[in-house]
Amino acid sequence: MHVHILGICGTFMGGLALIARAAGHRVTGCDAGVYPPMSTQLREQGIDLIEGFDAGQTGLGADLYVVGNVVSRGNPLMEAILDQGLPYTSGPQWLADHVLGGQHVLAVAGTHGKTTTSAMLAWIFEQSGEPANFLIGGVAPDLGVSARYDPARRHFVIEADEYDTAFFDKRSKFVHYRPRTAILNNLEYDHADIFPDLAAIETQFHHLVRTVPASGHLVRPAASDALDRVLARGCWTPVETFGPGGDWQAEPETDDGRRCRILHRGRPAGTLDWSLAGAHNQANALAALAAARHAGIAAEDGIAALNRFQGVRRRLELRGTRDGVAVYDDFAHHPSAIATTLDGLRRRVGPHTRILAVIEPRSNTMKLGTMAARLPAALAGADRVFCHGATQGRHALGWDPRQVLAGLGERLWTGDDLDALADAVCDAAQPGDQVLVMSNGSFGGIHQTLLDRLARRRPRSSP
């Protein structure tokens, strides 16, 4: 079968392309702005990429067009597909129809931590001697790629996103996956561009819970009002909890949480001693251990695997150190994630090291300003805050950072020019400082710009 993928450079659709190629299909694809690293990964796999969505691509003779959720009505290729009556489907539906059937699917859902927890779970399988197939919205250095498929393998780990499936299917992606093991990592309001309120997202999670069989397994935090409401609407599957008061708990033995004792139903299961800091990573680990155990991997084996886990790119990833200043890249773009990431870095570096937070409110939810009022509290743990955002023009925010973040006082810098932002950060940064860049996009390559400018400036002595 020749499959042509619309929106192929997105993480999910790019991973799906790799899976389709591994399943023996001929795969081509297109996107607006064919860009690395996904474009490089795809071309290395022999997948032909086309720039743009011109209608002439219907002449490729594809047997099926797989449509990503970046495509909407008015897209010239999509309009041609509709006019000519050509076969099309969504990415999640294609995955369900052609790959996931017959696999033990382990789905990782939640507002935060999906990518990290999915990578942990796939790594546990990797180290168990029975590797799993996987499709993850990021790349863990341990795994090397974001997706992998071998039909001979029994398990499939998938990051289960609640975002809508396609312009013609407004259900959440995850309702297509039919998991046997499901992690509901957490649940907060997000995606304000498609969900009017938290209750609407809870309904989608309820739909997911309805697809898990009675012989399956649900894993959730012990304390979550939103998930309490979801399960109160119906649950037909055994449930295990993690976190304080849960079936799975972590007792920190160091301030940064990088060493902790794991308990399962009050009994010691082993000691987690790894490189990841913060309570959020402990919670992710507990969820992954619970899901892996349901799939037959002993807790002590899962813990041993996580002790060798190196993390996920763009999750508090150190990009480099210049003139004594460390620059990190992190995907955090929701106030809760921003606060959690800052807390994790603070626990790692201690109370006396300065943290300079550099944020880009880029997600649709943040642009709309739905959660802008929560940002000052989320950023309270930073010594300086630099916010990049335009208040006018096509990419303007629906709120003014100078007003919303005014309570930060002299700690705040805001503006819409990347060069000015880089200059301001480099002027403020002192040897020993930690610069934490947070965005769910490329942020104009600000990370490398900062490293280059710090390398060129005259060396400064520590304060």
CORMOGI-V579290 format. One record per backbone hydrogen bond with DSSP energy under -0.5 kcal/mol. CO is the residue of the C=O (numbers start at 1). NH is the residue of the N-H. If there is no record, write none. Layout:
co->{CO & CO}
nh->{NH & NH}
This chain:
co->{1 & 1 & 2 & 2 & 3 & 3 & 4 & 4 & 5 & 5 & 5 & 6 & 7 & 10 & 11 & 12 & 13 & 14 & 15 & 16 & 17 & 18 & 19 & 20 & 21 & 25 & 26 & 27 & 28 & 29 & 30 & 30 & 31 & 31 & 33 & 35 & 37 & 38 & 39 & 40 & 41 & 42 & 42 & 43 & 46 & 48 & 50 & 53 & 54 & 55 & 56 & 57 & 58 & 64 & 64 & 65 & 65 & 66 & 66 & 67 & 68 & 72 & 75 & 76 & 77 & 78 & 79 & 80 & 81 & 81 & 82 & 87 & 89 & 90 & 91 & 92 & 93 & 94 & 95 & 95 & 96 & 100 & 103 & 104 & 105 & 105 & 105 & 106 & 107 & 107 & 108 & 109 & 113 & 114 & 115 & 116 & 117 & 118 & 119 & 120 & 121 & 122 & 123 & 124 & 125 & 125 & 125 & 126 & 133 & 134 & 135 & 138 & 139 & 140 & 140 & 146 & 148 & 150 & 154 & 155 & 156 & 156 & 157 & 158 & 158 & 159 & 161 & 163 & 166 & 169 & 169 & 171 & 172 & 173 & 174 & 180 & 181 & 182 & 182 & 183 & 183 & 184 & 186 & 191 & 191 & 197 & 197 & 198 & 199 & 200 & 201 & 202 & 203 & 204 & 205 & 206 & 207 & 208 & 209 & 213 & 214 & 217 & 218 & 219 & 220 & 222 & 224 & 225 & 226 & 227 & 228 & 229 & 230 & 231 & 238 & 240 & 241 & 242 & 243 & 247 & 248 & 249 & 250 & 251 & 254 & 256 & 258 & 259 & 259 & 260 & 261 & 262 & 262 & 263 & 263 & 264 & 267 & 270 & 270 & 271 & 272 & 278 & 279 & 280 & 281 & 282 & 283 & 284 & 285 & 286 & 287 & 288 & 289 & 290 & 291 & 292 & 293 & 296 & 298 & 299 & 300 & 301 & 302 & 303 & 305 & 306 & 309 & 312 & 314 & 314 & 316 & 317 & 317 & 320 & 322 & 324 & 324 & 325 & 326 & 327 & 327 & 328 & 329 & 330 & 334 & 335 & 336 & 337 & 338 & 339 & 340 & 341 & 342 & 343 & 344 & 345 & 346 & 350 & 354 & 355 & 355 & 355 & 356 & 357 & 357 & 358 & 359 & 360 & 363 & 364 & 365 & 365 & 367 & 369 & 371 & 372 & 374 & 375 & 377 & 379 & 384 & 385 & 386 & 386 & 387 & 387 & 388 & 390 & 393 & 399 & 400 & 400 & 401 & 403 & 405 & 406 & 408 & 409 & 411 & 413 & 415 & 416 & 417 & 418 & 419 & 420 & 421 & 422 & 423 & 424 & 425 & 430 & 433 & 433 & 434 & 434 & 435 & 435 & 436 & 437 & 438 & 442 & 443 & 445 & 446 & 447 & 448 & 449 & 450 & 451 & 452 & 453}
nh->{3 & 26 & 63 & 64 & 5 & 28 & 6 & 66 & 7 & 8 & 30 & 68 & 10 & 14 & 15 & 16 & 17 & 18 & 19 & 20 & 21 & 22 & 23 & 25 & 24 & 27 & 3 & 48 & 5 & 50 & 7 & 8 & 33 & 52 & 35 & 39 & 41 & 42 & 43 & 44 & 45 & 45 & 47 & 46 & 48 & 29 & 31 & 77 & 57 & 58 & 59 & 60 & 61 & 4 & 66 & 67 & 89 & 6 & 68 & 91 & 71 & 75 & 79 & 80 & 81 & 82 & 83 & 84 & 85 & 86 & 85 & 65 & 67 & 94 & 95 & 96 & 97 & 98 & 99 & 100 & 101 & 103 & 105 & 156 & 107 & 180 & 181 & 158 & 109 & 183 & 160 & 185 & 117 & 118 & 119 & 120 & 121 & 122 & 123 & 124 & 125 & 126 & 127 & 128 & 128 & 129 & 130 & 129 & 157 & 148 & 159 & 140 & 313 & 143 & 144 & 136 & 134 & 153 & 104 & 133 & 106 & 158 & 135 & 108 & 160 & 161 & 174 & 173 & 169 & 165 & 166 & 165 & 175 & 176 & 177 & 217 & 107 & 184 & 219 & 109 & 185 & 221 & 111 & 194 & 195 & 200 & 201 & 202 & 203 & 204 & 205 & 206 & 207 & 208 & 209 & 210 & 211 & 211 & 212 & 216 & 238 & 182 & 240 & 184 & 242 & 224 & 228 & 229 & 230 & 231 & 232 & 233 & 233 & 234 & 218 & 220 & 248 & 222 & 246 & 265 & 243 & 263 & 252 & 261 & 257 & 278 & 274 & 253 & 254 & 272 & 251 & 269 & 270 & 249 & 265 & 267 & 264 & 262 & 272 & 273 & 260 & 282 & 283 & 284 & 285 & 286 & 287 & 288 & 289 & 290 & 291 & 292 & 293 & 294 & 295 & 297 & 296 & 298 & 302 & 303 & 304 & 305 & 306 & 307 & 308 & 309 & 275 & 315 & 316 & 331 & 318 & 319 & 329 & 327 & 325 & 326 & 432 & 322 & 435 & 319 & 320 & 437 & 317 & 439 & 338 & 339 & 340 & 341 & 342 & 343 & 344 & 345 & 346 & 347 & 348 & 349 & 350 & 353 & 434 & 357 & 383 & 384 & 436 & 359 & 386 & 438 & 388 & 362 & 367 & 368 & 369 & 370 & 398 & 372 & 374 & 375 & 378 & 379 & 380 & 382 & 357 & 413 & 359 & 388 & 389 & 415 & 361 & 397 & 396 & 401 & 403 & 404 & 405 & 406 & 408 & 409 & 411 & 412 & 385 & 387 & 389 & 418 & 421 & 422 & 423 & 424 & 425 & 426 & 427 & 428 & 429 & 433 & 326 & 435 & 356 & 436 & 328 & 437 & 358 & 330 & 360 & 445 & 446 & 449 & 450 & 451 & 452 & 453 & 454 & 455 & 456 & 457}
